[in-house]
Each structure stands twice: as structure tokens, then as C-alpha cells.
Amino acid sequence: MRRERLYPINQWDAAHAMVMLSVTHAKRHDSTQQTLDEGRRRAAQTLDEGITGRRCGHLV
């Protein structure tokens, strides 16, 4: 039986998930480059917060 890994999540997984979510969201809504840039900025911010321990590992 396969065990799902919830925590800990490494930084690459977190950043990759955020970027993929932003790309999917932008495609779904036929959005502009601005949405992609915002998603990448949020992914970088989430990554920084994870490294410095300012926030729990939620990907929302």
C-alpha cells in the first residue's frame, strides 16, 4: 500500500506546485502574462517563507 507523503515538503516541490497551479489557472481563464508573473512571485515568496520558517507548509 502506498503511503501519501504530506509533510515535510521540500522547497522545490512547493515552488513547482505553485508555478504549476498559476500556469493552470492562467490557461483556464485565458489570462495574461501578468497572472503568470504573479504566480511566480507568489511561489518565490512561499519558498522564502518556508526557508525562513515564517509560515507553515500550506500551499494556498
MIBA-167649 format. One record per residue: residue in one letter; x, y, z of N, C-alpha, C, CB in turn. Coordinates in steps of 0.02 Angstrom, whole numbers, padded with zeros to 5 digits, always signed. Each point is the difference from the previous one (the first is absolute). Glycine has a CB too. Layout:
residues N
AXYZXYZXYZXYZ
...
end
This chain:
residues 60
M+00042-00059+00000-00042+00059+00000+00044+00063+00000-00091-00063+00061
R+00072+00109-00103+00040+00061-00007-00020+00051+00053+00012-00021-00123
R+00038+00047+00157-00014+00052+00050+00009+00069-00031+00038-00076+00093
E-00087+00118-00085+00006+00068-00026+00044+00041+00046-00114-00008-00054
R+00158+00047+00024+00045+00041+00039-00031+00070+00006+00102-00066-00039
L-00121+00085+00100-00029+00066+00010+00053+00050+00021-00109-00053+00031
Y+00146+00036+00020+00054+00043+00025+00060-00043+00015-00082+00083+00049
P+00142-00062-00051+00017+00068-00023+00000+00004-00076+00068+00017+00104
I-00077+00042-00130+00003+00011-00072+00063+00040-00013-00128-00003-00015
N+00166-00017-00034+00062+00038-00012-00014+00063-00040+00066-00107+00004
Q-00018+00152-00005-00011+00066-00030-00014-00005-00075+00074+00049+00087
W-00039-00095-00121-00011-00004-00072-00072-00022-00015+00122-00028-00017
D-00147-00021+00055-00069-00022-00010-00049+00057+00010+00033-00115+00038
A-00022+00155+00014-00045+00055+00015+00000+00052-00056+00019-00018+00122
A+00040+00037-00144+00006+00050-00053-00029-00026-00065+00102+00047+00055
H-00087-00109-00071-00024-00030-00062-00076-00004+00000+00106-00066-00010
A-00135+00046+00067-00073-00005+00005-00032+00069-00010+00012-00098+00078
M+00017+00149-00048-00029+00067-00007+00003+00025-00072+00034+00024+00118
V+00023-00035-00151+00006+00021-00069-00049-00038-00044+00121+00029+00019
M-00126-00094-00009-00046-00040-00041-00073+00021+00012+00081-00095+00004
L-00098+00110+00058-00068+00024+00014-00013+00066-00035+00003-00059+00111
S+00045+00104-00110-00010+00065-00031-00006-00007-00076+00064+00055+00093
V-00024-00100-00123-00005-00011-00072-00067-00030-00018+00124-00017-00006
T-00147-00032+00044-00065-00032-00012-00055+00051+00007+00044-00109+00041
H-00040+00150+00010-00051+00051+00012-00002+00050-00057+00015-00014+00124
A+00044+00035-00147+00003+00049-00055-00029-00029-00064+00101+00051+00052
K-00086-00114-00067-00026-00032-00060-00076-00007+00004+00108-00061-00015
R-00132+00042+00073-00072-00011+00008-00039+00064-00012+00024-00091+00082
H+00004+00148-00062-00035+00063-00007+00026+00042-00058-00020-00002+00122
D+00063-00029-00163+00028+00035-00058+00029+00067+00021-00083-00057-00076
S+00122+00056+00130+00026+00062+00029+00063+00024-00035-00050-00033+00109
T+00074+00090-00085+00058+00032-00030+00064-00023+00034-00070+00098-00030
Q+00126-00074+00005+00065-00015+00029+00005+00025+00072+00051+00007-00114
Q-00090+00044+00130+00001+00028+00067-00019-00053+00052-00028+00114-00047
T-00020-00156+00031-00021-00052+00046+00056-00050+00012-00118+00014-00038
L+00154-00031-00015+00056-00047+00007+00055+00031+00043-00026-00050-00112
D+00041+00114+00100+00051+00034+00040-00021+00003+00073+00033+00068-00099
E-00096-00055+00112-00025+00002+00069+00006-00069+00033-00080+00092-00031
G+00065-00144-00006+00007-00068+00027+00072-00017+00017-00100-00033-00067
R+00146+00053+00024+00071-00013+00013+00024+00040+00060+00018-00023-00122
R-00042+00085+00129+00019+00041+00057-00026-00031+00065-00001+00103-00073
R-00061-00127+00071-00028-00032+00060+00036-00065+00016-00111+00051-00027
A+00132-00087-00024+00037-00062+00012+00067+00016+00033-00055-00054-00099
A+00089+00106+00075+00064+00019+00030-00010+00024+00072+00043+00032-00113
Q-00098+00004+00125-00014+00024+00068-00014-00059+00046-00046+00108-00046
T+00007-00156+00022-00015-00060+00040+00064-00038+00015-00114-00007-00052
L+00158+00003+00003+00063-00035+00009+00042+00035+00053-00003-00038-00120
D+00007+00105+00116+00038+00038+00050-00028-00009+00070+00028+00084-00089
E-00095-00082+00094-00031-00008+00065+00012-00070+00028-00087+00083-00033
G+00088-00133-00011+00014-00068+00023+00071-00008+00026-00084-00041-00082
I+00131+00073+00048+00070-00005+00019+00012+00036+00067+00034-00006-00121
T-00065+00064+00129+00011+00039+00061-00046-00021+00057+00037+00095-00071
G-00085-00139+00056-00044-00026+00052-00052+00050+00023+00092-00072+00035
R-00110+00120-00077-00050+00049+00020-00071-00024-00009+00081+00087-00031
R-00089-00143-00004-00068-00024-00013+00000-00076-00002-00027+00106-00064
C-00029-00136+00080-00006-00073-00005+00001-00020-00073-00065-00005+00109
G+00070-00060-00123+00008-00024-00068-00064-00006-00040+00097-00058+00041
H-00142+00106-00035-00062-00003-00039+00011+00030-00068-00069+00006+00105
L+00043-00038-00156+00010+00024-00069-00062+00036-00025+00080-00094-00021
V-00105+00139+00060-00061+00035-00020+00016+00073-00010-00073-00081+00063
end
